[in-house]
Amino acid sequence: MPQRLAFYREAFEDRGITPCIPSRKGRKFAIPHDETRYRKRHKIENSFARLKDWRRIATRHDRCPKVFLSACVLAAVVIFWL
């Protein structure tokens, strides 16, 4: 498994993408990462996870892109409000 992760990191770096995922606690040699970028990334992923809790957005019932986007915005406003 660790070899597979190293392969992904190398593939990202070949494309010019800097990975910001930290290594596990039990790893012998820690892989350096940018903590502020990781925190921002984590917040964005959590926001998408909260949006997916809304069944209408998760299953994309709306065929029209405008209606789907408005449902996403409405869900985001309600999540932010609560």
Secondary structure, 3 states (H helix, E strand, C coil): CHHHHHHHHHHHHHCCCCCCCCCCCCCCCCCCCCHHHHHHHHHHHHHHHHHHCCHHHHHCCCCCHHHHHHHHHHHHHHHHHC
